[in-house]
């Protein structure tokens, strides 16, 4: 399954309050931990991330010590486990690296997963348990789960999928166009680890994001330092192919260049989609501002994005961009629309109200008369 489908399985449990533990197994860097954090943010759950490979059985199972009268033993609960008073009623307990920890730690986690308790400690009612690990053929530390422990999980095997990564992560998080274009041309390069080769450096979604971060600072792939840093993240073969691909491409039109009028709109649909998504992503700061934009800097940013969208040669991309802005914060973006004096913009919005999900809003005073 894809990482998106894995996330949907977890969300199913949350939506229906099913407390069965879920185990996701997949290669390093495919986004397993990241999807859990995204789900936690979506539902307002705190994610308690425990890296089992770095823990001892005592840190998971707790410590037994005598009571004051020395007549009974008392269980000292580990502080890392969910605490409703501290963490809130709803949490996701993420047991990461479960296939890389020792058998002793796996045994310590067994009761927590099986009975939702350990010693005198009971998992809060609103806690969902998710475990993550690598597969046996992923060329990493792998310790097979005991049969009884594995039997307590709903187990899913996760494979990298470029289209999901592109739509659900790359375009939304301003991954550099060089990376998106190259992987669109060669999707198999998203994750190319082969255990039999024993190569320490290989491409993963995580390593391509690091390449993107580098290119945002300096995209001159002719610079030897940039080339070496790319190779150090995705491997020599893939890194050299990526650099050569970038050299052959025309200059990528960035959101900043287009918005400032330094570059014309790209011609290819792929680059146009990337440009629109990049511009919309710049308005992500509006997610928590409420129903109006009170900050002049943010208002100016949205106005620049809107004007840039109206300079696109095809109306369909303008509509896509405007819908993207409205999806970020509908009321705040509407408040900016109302303050813009351009009649052409107001007329376009009124004409395409249905496509923008604003049908009949003009009758209630949304648009200027």
Secondary structure by P-SEA (a helix, b strand, c coil): ccaaaaaaaaaaaaaacccbbbbbbbcccccaaaaaaaaaaaacccccccccccccccccbbbbbbcccccbbbbbbbcccccccccccbbbbcccccccccaaaaaaacccccccccccccccccbbbbbbbbccccccccccccaaaaaacbbbbbbbbaaaaaaaccccccccaaaaaaaaacccccccccccccccccccaaaaaaaaaaaaaccccccaaaaaaaaacccaaaaaaaaaaaaaccccccaaaaaaccccccccaaaaaaaaaaaaaaaccccccccccccaaaaaaaaaaaaaaaacccaaaaaaaaaaaaaacaaaaaaaaaacccaaaaaaaaaaccccccccccccccccc
